[in-house]
Amino acid sequence: MHLIEIRIDNFRLFGTDTQALVLPIRPGLNVLAGENDAGKTAVIDAIRLTLGTTSQEFLRISEEDFHLSGDTRATDFTIRCRFADIDEGVGGSLLEHLSYESGQPCLYVTFRATRNEALSARRRFSVEVRSGPDGNGPKLEGEARVLLQATYLRPLRDAERELAAGRNSRLSQILQHTKEIAEHKDEVFEPASFVRAVTEKEETEFPKSVANVSRLADHLIQENEGITKARGRLDRTCLAELSLGDEQLGSRVSVTDIASADQRLRTVLEKLELRLAASGDPRGQLPHGLGYNNLLFMACELLLLGQDRDTLPLLLIEEPEAHLHPQLQLRLMEFLQEEAASAVGRQVQVIITTHSPNLASKAKLASMILLFQGQAFPLAPEYTLLSKPDYRFLERFLDVTKANLFFARGVVIVEGDSEALLLPSLACLVRRDLTRYGVSIVNVGSRGLRRYARIFQRRSMADGSIAPVIPIHVACLADRDIMPDCATEAFGLKDHGDDSEGKKREPKFESDLADEAARQSLIEDKRRGDGENVKTFVSDHWTLEYDLAHAGLGCLLSQAVALAKDEVRQDRKNDDQTTVSPKDDAGEDKKRVEDAGSSREKVLRKATKAWEQLEHEHQDRSDKAEFLSCKAYESLRKSVSKPMAAQHLASLLEESYDQKGTEEARERLRKCVPSYIQKAIEYVTCANISNRTPESSGETRVEELEE
């Protein structure tokens, strides 16, 4: 039996009708990911209200639980959970509450809360839980409610307290229902006979029941010489003197001398505590932090969930990454996936909320559910445009640095380190700080830009209806990969006409494109995967670096290339340098810093002079802009690291923009950002999100750029 769907109307941020949340839930693992206030906790709390929890905590309804639309607050809210795959054991206990669909039993559980402001605060809210598809079936009470309780692990929980000894401790509840302990509760055992057999060296067996172990301990304590003498003296000297009439008072010393085996077992288990024992600390004497204690507590809960027939195998975990370092987060996700997929015992269904890219990167993509502004978008195959090969590819390459896309308000997907390094600086130039707008940059290298984009594209519904569109703008940056004709001269390339067989090859140069229609066709081919809120922005001319030079940043690009070359030279020089004595370290470090600063200024001056000379030499060329851009880009095609040059260029851009100067000078620098970059930045920072505000009234709009 597992939860397959939850519908929420008028609860917190979820409205009604088209604004209601209808969330399909998969067997096994479900990971709810998204930014803050997306609705993750509201989903978990809705399930807790409807089903209750094994910890038997009381959840109080408040005014804020009723959806607020404008100035109007709803007077009621409903939460409906639907279960399928009802097994015979549970189905028999819930028989009067079952419904049948396509000949198969299913269970609807509807929680309905209403408020009446005319009543006193204590009587204002009323709730009821009923079965039936329309929520008008019999009330769910008593044993039926207990069978449906979910196991809930709250965020930032105190696992050490949960695992400590005490009355009604969670550990005692878990152990009491594990099959290894429960299966021996009817064991027949007589402590006195056992002790006599041991004393006479007869063959016997130790008790397997925890309750009988307690009875044996009681018997041994009562027969202990010290206890017997102390009890006898207590009876003779004190209690006998306090007796009235023929009633003789006496004492009895025991651990848990309770008639009921169940009561005895519970009392014993409440005295137990669970501690983590490591290889260097087999007795668990060393203290452990919150992280390891939380792992121990989660493992303990899972021990019970897969075995107890009277406990719904549904585990709700909020932010399991709390207190765990990244490697433990990854291991935890592996463990939860293994447990949720295990065929041993009953399959455990796990619903997790998380803000952790570490957990998101390790989870199977099909188990992810993206929540955004009160809407849920499952990423299972039946809901996305991803193919089976796409899922296999993304589960291999969707690492921590890329998994931040699940928590962003906008996403820019780039194909290289240069774009990833430069884009934040270029965005600041056009007054669109990506961090401020909650935009993530995902660098996929040369591996499947389109695959990542398809995560955000939806498949048509099974009934043919249009699937809800994910309201997150995704911009894919792609190079045109078409060189200007002057590149043959600038780079010393061979002629680029027809190949030796006389067949026209794929276009590599501008002249390979017959006309504007051919150019547009090439661009449209790169945009063929666009759709919904996924849009590809193709470079204006060739590559990002070339386009930056063509837009007016040729001198800065040449300076960045020169600095990258100098950095390599300095690194080699430092590697070859002999080791200095410790007393000279401080002086050497200071001199090295001074030399580096002086060297940087020299490199910049030399690069600037060389660029100005290059401009002068080719000032009469009709293709001057293209030729100079090629020369600025030339070293990046051969010997200089693009990421290293991009890092220096980003620093130079920030220095140029932040230095003292007129606004006119800054505006000229902003105009040097290639138009396709400007359009992409504008697109991902201007999605239809109500709480976004422009940073400046002077921001450029997409429509203006396209004009």
Residue pairs with C-beta under 8 A, 6 or more apart in sequence:
1 83
1 84
1 85
1 86
1 87
1 90
1 91
1 107
1 312
1 313
2 25
2 27
2 83
2 84
2 85
2 313
2 314
2 347
2 349
3 25
3 47
3 81
3 82
3 83
3 314
3 349
4 24
4 25
4 82
4 83
4 84
5 22
5 23
5 24
5 25
5 81
5 82
6 21
6 22
6 23
6 25
6 43
6 46
6 47
6 79
6 80
6 81
6 82
7 20
7 21
7 22
7 23
7 78
7 79
7 80
7 82
8 14
8 20
8 21
8 23
8 42
8 43
8 46
8 77
8 78
8 79
9 15
9 16
9 20
9 77
9 78
9 79
10 16
10 20
10 66
10 67
10 74
10 76
10 77
10 78
11 42
11 46
11 65
11 66
11 67
11 77
11 78
11 79
12 39
12 42
12 45
12 64
12 65
12 67
13 37
13 39
13 42
13 67
13 374
14 20
14 21
14 39
14 42
14 67
14 374
15 67
15 69
15 374
16 67
16 74
19 374
21 39
21 43
21 374
21 375
21 376
22 376
23 43
23 369
23 376
23 378
24 378
24 380
25 349
25 351
26 366
26 367
26 378
26 380
27 85
27 340
27 347
27 349
28 337
28 340
28 341
28 347
28 348
28 349
28 350
28 367
29 336
29 337
29 340
29 341
29 350
29 352
29 363
29 364
29 367
30 349
30 350
30 351
30 352
30 367
30 369
31 352
31 354
31 359
31 360
31 363
31 367
31 368
31 369
32 40
32 43
32 44
32 351
32 352
32 353
32 354
32 369
32 371
32 376
33 40
33 353
33 354
33 355
33 360
33 368
33 369
33 370
33 371
33 406
33 407
34 40
34 370
34 371
34 372
34 406
34 407
35 372
35 407
35 408
35 409
35 438
36 355
38 371
38 372
38 373
38 374
39 371
39 373
39 374
39 375
39 376
40 318
40 353
40 371
41 318
41 353
43 351
43 353
43 371
43 376
44 152
44 316
44 318
44 351
44 353
45 59
46 79
46 111
47 79
47 81
47 150
47 314
47 316
47 351
48 59
48 150
48 152
48 316
49 59
49 61
49 79
49 111
49 113
50 79
50 80
50 81
50 109
50 110
50 111
50 129
51 81
51 109
51 148
51 149
51 150
51 312
51 314
52 145
52 146
52 148
52 149
52 150
53 149
53 150
53 151
53 152
53 316
54 149
54 150
54 151
54 152
54 173
54 311
55 151
55 152
55 170
56 149
57 152
61 113
61 115
61 125
61 127
63 73
63 115
65 77
65 113
66 73
66 74
66 75
66 76
66 77
66 113
66 115
67 73
67 74
67 77
68 74
75 114
75 115
75 116
76 112
76 113
76 114
76 115
77 112
77 113
78 110
78 111
78 112
78 113
78 135
79 110
79 111
80 108
80 109
80 110
80 111
80 135
81 108
81 109
81 110
82 106
82 107
82 108
82 109
83 106
83 107
83 108
83 109
84 104
84 106
86 94
86 98
86 105
86 106
86 107
89 309
90 147
90 309
91 98
91 105
93 143
93 144
93 147
94 107
94 131
94 144
94 147
96 131
96 138
97 107
97 109
97 131
97 132
97 137
97 138
97 140
97 144
98 105
98 106
98 107
98 131
99 105
99 106
99 107
99 108
99 131
99 132
99 133
99 137
100 106
107 131
108 131
108 132
108 133
108 135
108 137
109 129
109 130
109 131
109 140
109 148
110 129
110 130
110 131
110 132
110 134
110 135
111 127
111 128
111 129
112 127
112 128
112 129
112 130
112 135
113 125
113 126
113 127
114 125
114 126
114 127
115 124
115 125
115 126
116 123
116 124
116 126
117 124
128 139
129 139
129 140
129 141
129 145
130 136
130 137
130 138
130 139
130 140
131 137
131 138
131 140
132 138
140 148
146 310
147 310
147 312
148 312
149 311
149 312
150 312
150 314
150 315
150 316
151 301
151 304
151 305
151 311
151 312
151 314
151 315
151 316
152 316
153 297
153 298
153 301
153 315
153 316
153 317
153 318
153 320
154 318
155 318
155 319
155 322
156 319
156 322
156 323
157 294
157 297
157 322
158 290
159 290
159 293
159 294
159 296
159 297
160 290
160 293
162 169
162 170
162 171
162 297
163 169
163 170
163 171
163 273
163 274
163 275
163 293
163 296
163 297
163 300
164 171
164 273
165 171
165 270
165 271
165 272
165 273
166 270
167 270
168 270
169 269
169 270
171 269
171 272
171 273
171 274
171 300
172 266
172 269
172 270
172 272
174 300
174 301
174 303
174 304
175 181
175 269
175 272
176 182
176 265
176 266
176 269
177 304
177 307
177 308
177 310
177 311
178 303
178 304
178 307
178 308
179 307
179 308
181 210
181 265
184 208
184 209
184 210
184 212
185 209
185 211
185 261
185 262
185 265
186 261
187 207
187 208
187 209
187 212
189 207
189 209
189 212
189 215
189 216
191 212
191 215
191 216
191 218
191 219
191 220
192 219
194 204
194 206
194 207
194 216
195 216
195 219
195 220
195 223
197 203
197 204
198 204
206 213
207 213
207 215
207 216
209 261
209 265
210 265
210 268
210 269
211 261
211 264
211 265
211 268
213 268
214 255
214 256
214 264
214 265
214 267
214 268
215 264
217 255
218 254
218 255
218 256
218 257
221 227
221 253
221 254
221 255
222 228
222 252
222 253
222 254
227 253
230 253
231 251
231 252
231 253
234 251
235 249
235 250
235 251
239 249
239 250
239 251
240 248
240 249
242 249
243 249
255 268
256 264
256 267
256 268
258 264
258 267
274 296
274 300
275 284
275 288
276 284
276 288
276 292
276 293
276 295
276 296
277 283
277 284
278 286
280 286
289 323
290 322
290 323
291 323
291 324
291 325
291 328
294 320
294 322
294 323
294 324
295 324
295 328
295 332
298 317
298 320
298 332
299 335
301 315
302 315
302 339
302 348
304 311
305 311
305 313
305 314
305 315
305 346
305 348
306 313
306 339
306 342
306 344
306 345
306 346
306 347
306 348
307 345
307 346
309 346
313 346
313 347
313 348
313 349
314 348
314 349
314 351
315 348
315 349
315 350
315 351
316 351
317 350
317 351
317 352
317 353
318 352
318 353
319 353
319 354
319 355
319 356
320 329
320 332
320 336
320 352
320 354
320 359
321 329
321 332
321 354
321 355
321 356
321 358
321 359
324 332
326 358
326 400
329 356
329 358
329 359
329 362
330 358
330 359
330 361
330 362
332 359
333 358
333 359
333 362
333 363
334 362
336 350
336 352
337 362
337 363
337 364
337 367
339 348
339 350
340 347
340 348
340 349
340 350
341 347
342 348
352 359
354 360
355 407
357 400
357 401
357 403
357 404
357 406
357 407
358 400
358 403
360 368
360 403
360 406
360 407
361 398
361 399
361 400
361 402
361 403
364 395
365 379
365 386
365 391
365 394
365 395
365 398
365 455
366 379
366 380
366 381
366 391
367 379
367 380
368 378
368 379
368 406
369 376
369 377
369 378
369 379
370 376
370 377
370 378
370 379
370 406
370 470
371 377
372 470
372 471
372 472
373 471
373 689
375 468
375 471
377 383
377 458
377 468
377 470
379 386
379 455
381 388
381 391
382 459
382 462
383 458
383 459
383 467
384 454
384 455
384 457
384 458
384 459
385 454
385 457
385 458
385 459
386 394
386 451
386 454
386 455
390 448
390 451
390 454
393 447
393 448
393 451
394 448
394 451
394 452
394 455
397 444
397 447
397 448
398 452
401 442
401 443
402 442
402 443
402 444
402 452
404 440
404 442
405 411
405 440
405 442
405 452
405 455
407 440
408 438
408 439
408 440
408 472
409 437
409 438
409 439
409 472
409 687
409 689
409 692
410 434
410 437
410 438
410 439
410 440
410 472
410 473
410 474
410 475
410 683
410 684
410 685
410 687
411 439
411 440
411 442
411 456
411 472
411 473
411 474
411 475
411 684
412 423
412 434
412 439
412 440
412 441
412 442
412 474
412 475
412 476
412 477
412 680
412 681
412 684
413 442
413 444
413 449
413 452
413 453
413 474
413 475
413 476
413 477
414 420
414 423
414 441
414 442
414 443
414 444
414 477
415 443
415 444
415 445
415 446
415 449
415 477
415 478
415 479
416 443
416 445
416 446
416 544
416 642
417 443
417 445
417 642
417 643
417 646
418 544
418 545
418 642
418 643
418 645
418 646
419 441
419 443
419 477
419 544
420 441
420 443
421 643
421 646
421 647
421 650
422 544
422 548
422 646
422 649
422 650
422 653
423 434
423 441
423 477
423 677
423 681
424 433
424 434
424 435
424 441
424 650
425 649
425 650
425 653
425 654
426 653
426 673
426 677
426 681
427 433
427 434
427 439
427 681
427 685
428 654
428 657
429 653
429 657
429 669
429 670
429 672
429 673
430 670
430 673
430 678
430 681
430 682
430 699
430 700
431 670
431 695
431 696
431 698
431 699
432 681
432 682
432 685
432 695
432 699
433 695
434 441
434 681
434 684
434 685
436 695
437 684
437 685
437 692
439 684
439 685
442 452
444 451
444 452
449 476
449 478
450 476
450 529
453 474
453 476
453 529
453 534
453 536
454 529
454 534
456 470
456 472
456 474
456 532
456 533
456 534
457 470
457 531
457 532
457 534
458 467
458 468
458 469
458 470
458 532
459 467
460 466
460 467
461 467
469 532
469 533
470 532
470 533
471 533
471 687
471 688
471 689
472 533
472 687
473 533
473 535
473 683
473 684
473 686
473 687
474 533
474 534
474 535
474 684
475 535
475 536
475 537
475 680
475 681
475 683
475 684
476 534
476 535
476 536
476 537
477 536
477 537
477 539
477 544
477 676
477 677
477 680
478 526
478 536
478 537
478 538
478 539
479 538
479 539
479 542
479 543
479 544
480 522
480 523
480 526
480 538
480 539
480 540
480 541
480 542
480 543
481 508
481 542
481 543
482 507
482 508
482 509
482 510
482 512
482 513
482 522
482 541
482 542
483 508
483 509
483 510
483 542
484 509
484 510
484 541
484 542
484 623
484 626
484 627
484 629
484 630
485 496
485 509
485 510
485 511
485 623
485 626
486 623
486 626
486 627
486 630
487 493
487 509
487 630
488 494
488 495
488 496
488 509
489 627
490 627
490 630
490 631
490 634
491 630
491 634
491 637
496 508
496 509
496 511
496 512
498 504
498 505
499 505
504 512
505 512
506 512
507 513
507 518
507 522
513 519
513 522
523 538
526 536
526 538
527 535
527 536
527 538
529 536
530 536
533 687
535 683
537 676
537 677
537 679
537 680
537 683
538 676
539 546
539 547
539 674
539 676
540 547
540 550
540 551
540 674
540 675
540 676
541 547
541 550
541 626
541 629
543 633
544 674
544 677
545 557
545 632
545 633
545 636
545 642
545 645
545 646
546 629
546 630
546 632
546 633
547 629
547 674
547 676
547 677
548 554
548 556
548 557
548 649
548 672
548 674
549 557
549 628
549 629
549 632
549 633
550 625
550 626
550 629
550 674
551 671
551 672
551 673
551 674
551 675
552 668
552 671
552 672
553 649
553 653
553 672
554 611
554 628
554 629
554 632
555 607
555 608
555 611
555 612
556 649
556 652
556 653
556 656
557 632
557 633
557 645
557 649
558 607
558 608
558 610
558 611
558 632
559 603
559 604
559 607
559 608
559 611
559 648
559 649
559 652
560 645
560 646
560 648
560 649
560 652
561 607
561 632
561 635
561 636
561 640
561 645
562 603
562 604
562 606
562 607
563 600
563 603
563 604
563 607
563 645
563 648
564 640
564 641
564 644
564 645
564 647
564 648
565 635
565 639
565 640
566 599
566 600
566 603
567 644
567 648
568 641
568 644
570 596
570 599
580 588
611 632
614 628
614 631
615 624
615 628
618 624
618 627
618 628
621 627
635 645
636 642
636 645
653 669
656 669
657 666
657 669
675 705
678 700
678 705
679 702
679 705
679 706
682 699
682 700
682 701
682 702
682 705
683 702
685 692
686 692
686 701
686 702
